[in-house]
Amino acid sequence: MFARIAIAVFFAALLALLPGGARAEGVELAQLSARRVDDGLALSFTTRFELSRPAEDALHKGVPLYFVAEATVLRSRWYWRDARIARNDRTWRLSWQPLTRQYRVSSGGLHQSFPTLDEALDVLRGYSAWRIAEAKDIDDSGGYYLEFSYKLDVTQLPRPMQIGLQSGFALSIEQTRAFAADFTLK
């Protein structure tokens, strides 16, 4: 009898530790494509994700959220480590403007405001024609591959929030894909 109660308490504690809503915890990569253009190599991607309740609450309390996409083009070498041909990243800042009651997405020196969170997230969920490598860096010899990652960058959150970081901020995906001879992704 005591063993059954102990097992039940153990499993109840284990269930309490599991985060709820697996869809809110991750990012799904819906589309990732590359093509060779006149001035280099262009990448397009589309993701699917929803902000968790803790991330949305932090946003409404004035904490900006940073999303980062990173792309690295590498050439395979049999005799040494793979050669990094190009590395490029793009950062978006999502913030809540309480005075105007709008969400603001910033990237570099460009800013755009949106009346709803869904509209702001739509901008953050994808990007097209992002030039990740220059034409002089790639040749037709083959053997290239792409390392791609997209994440909610928790290192840019305020330090006190990083100490007791909740699981609701874990939004990330990483993928490695080989290029075909025409520099489309396999």
ZIVENFEN-V768515 format. One record per backbone hydrogen bond with DSSP energy under -0.5 kcal/mol. NH is the residue of the N-H (numbers start at 1). CO is the residue of the C=O. If there is no record, write none. Layout:
BEGIN
nh: [NH & NH]
co: [CO & CO]
END
This chain:
BEGIN
nh: [5 & 6 & 7 & 8 & 9 & 10 & 11 & 12 & 13 & 14 & 15 & 16 & 17 & 18 & 24 & 25 & 25 & 26 & 26 & 27 & 28 & 29 & 30 & 30 & 31 & 33 & 35 & 36 & 37 & 40 & 41 & 42 & 43 & 44 & 45 & 46 & 47 & 48 & 52 & 56 & 57 & 58 & 59 & 60 & 61 & 62 & 63 & 64 & 65 & 67 & 68 & 69 & 70 & 71 & 72 & 73 & 74 & 74 & 75 & 76 & 83 & 85 & 85 & 86 & 88 & 90 & 92 & 93 & 94 & 94 & 95 & 95 & 97 & 98 & 101 & 102 & 103 & 104 & 105 & 106 & 106 & 107 & 110 & 112 & 114 & 120 & 121 & 122 & 123 & 124 & 125 & 126 & 127 & 130 & 131 & 132 & 132 & 133 & 135 & 137 & 138 & 138 & 142 & 145 & 146 & 147 & 148 & 148 & 149 & 150 & 151 & 152 & 153 & 153 & 154 & 156 & 157 & 161 & 162 & 162 & 163 & 164 & 165 & 169 & 170 & 171 & 172 & 173 & 175 & 177 & 179 & 180 & 183 & 186]
co: [1 & 2 & 3 & 4 & 5 & 6 & 7 & 8 & 9 & 10 & 11 & 12 & 13 & 14 & 21 & 21 & 22 & 22 & 23 & 172 & 48 & 27 & 28 & 46 & 46 & 44 & 42 & 182 & 40 & 37 & 133 & 35 & 130 & 33 & 127 & 31 & 125 & 28 & 168 & 52 & 53 & 54 & 55 & 56 & 57 & 59 & 58 & 62 & 94 & 92 & 151 & 90 & 149 & 88 & 147 & 86 & 72 & 145 & 83 & 143 & 75 & 73 & 83 & 73 & 71 & 69 & 67 & 106 & 65 & 92 & 93 & 104 & 102 & 96 & 97 & 97 & 114 & 95 & 112 & 93 & 104 & 110 & 107 & 105 & 103 & 116 & 117 & 118 & 119 & 120 & 121 & 123 & 45 & 43 & 129 & 41 & 130 & 41 & 39 & 134 & 134 & 135 & 139 & 74 & 177 & 72 & 146 & 175 & 70 & 173 & 68 & 171 & 66 & 151 & 152 & 153 & 154 & 158 & 158 & 159 & 159 & 160 & 162 & 166 & 167 & 169 & 170 & 150 & 148 & 146 & 144 & 184 & 180 & 178]
END
